[in-house]
Amino acid sequence: MVTVDATERPTGSAPRPRRRGIQETRGYRVFQVVNGIILTLVVVVTLYPFVNIVARSLSDEAYIIAGQVNLVPRGFTLDTYQFLMSDPLFWTNYRNTVFYTVTATVISIVMTTCYAYVLSKKQLKGRSALVGIAVFTMFFTGGLIPNYVLVTSLGLKNSVWAIALPNAINVFNLLVMKAFFESLPTELEEAAAVDGLNTYGILLRIVLPLSKAIVATMVLFYAVAFWNSWFAAFLYMDRQELWPVTVYLRNLIAGATGAENVGSITEANEVQAEATLKAVTIVLTTLPILLVYPFVQRYFVRGIMLGAVKG
């Protein structure tokens, strides 16, 4: 009788992989140190402007003018914040900004997605002409006066449509979404068509669920653009109660806000000077975006990488 050693490996079985720890050579340790130093410097360079702006917004004007404010507030004061927060027009304009941003972003996402999905179909007749029309607008526009005449003649003044419709499609975002849709397997859409789905069903039930990353990226792009936009509202909004908060703060810095109590407050020295006001303006306009960005950051990175697979 032939005995088989239990420790012997049966014939044909794969060898067991051996675990080997990473040998930290001298070169690898040097790389880790240098990499850590570089990343630390990048973090410091990135965070310094934000911390400095916050410190300036909380500092007295005299210290700012003297250049003594870096990372820590000097002559701590909340006068400018209190002034802005106590003005009812500020909160009205802030609500307008939220409404304009949400409405315009939804319109832009719908229109950009539909246009990009159409352009991603290589079998579409006239596809080259549609792409050319979109790219043409990146280099040539009608100009300020024709645009103003067009918006006015269409009756869009003093409405959210004056902000949302003229800027509904950003060509760069359109091309990124087009490239992403082209990278999706065509077999999925063909199988869905065989199952009886039409074009809209394929887009809503197959394509969009696979496109969460690029859609979230486009939402971030459009939301930031509309949130920071002020020039369109400055042109097409005639009444203060319709302004977004960016126009309110812009006019406040320029000394033309139109609020009745600005002059008296300034004379009483209850409002900080221009240096502090600019810092407060930056904080108030960027804070909402900074709070939202961490929740969409992972989609942002994936969307940009996936959308750049094809040109």
HUGI-V579724 format. One record per pair of residues at least 24 apart in sequence whose ideal C-beta (glycine too) atoms are under 6 Angstrom apart, sorted by sequence separation. I is the first residue (numbers start at 1). J is the second residue. D is the distance in whole Angstrom. If there is no record, write none. Layout:
i = {I/I}
j = {J/J}
d = {D/D}
This chain:
i = {253/249/138/137/180/134/177/134/173/173/103/107/111/112/111/116/120/104/115/119/100/104/108/103/107/112/116/120/112/116/120/100/117/116/224/163/162/220/157/158/158/216/220/216/217/158/151/117/213/217/213/214/213/214/109/108/105/105/101/104/101/101/180/183/180/183/179/182/176/179/100/97/96/97/92/93/93/94/93/93/89/87/83/79/80/79/80/80/80/61/64/61/61/61/57/56/57/53/57/53}
j = {277/281/171/171/214/171/214/174/218/221/160/164/168/169/169/174/178/163/174/178/160/164/168/164/168/173/177/181/174/178/182/163/181/181/289/232/236/296/236/237/238/296/300/299/300/242/236/203/299/303/302/303/303/307/218/222/222/223/223/226/226/227/306/309/307/310/307/310/307/310/244/244/244/245/241/243/244/245/245/248/259/259/271/270/272/272/276/277/280/272/275/273/275/276/279/279/280/279/283/282}
d = {6/4/5/6/4/5/6/6/5/6/5/5/5/5/5/5/5/6/6/5/5/4/5/6/5/6/4/4/5/4/5/5/6/6/6/5/4/5/5/6/6/5/6/3/5/6/6/6/5/3/4/4/4/5/6/5/5/5/6/5/5/5/6/5/4/6/5/5/4/5/6/4/5/5/6/5/6/5/4/4/6/6/5/6/4/6/5/6/5/5/4/4/6/5/4/4/5/5/5/5}
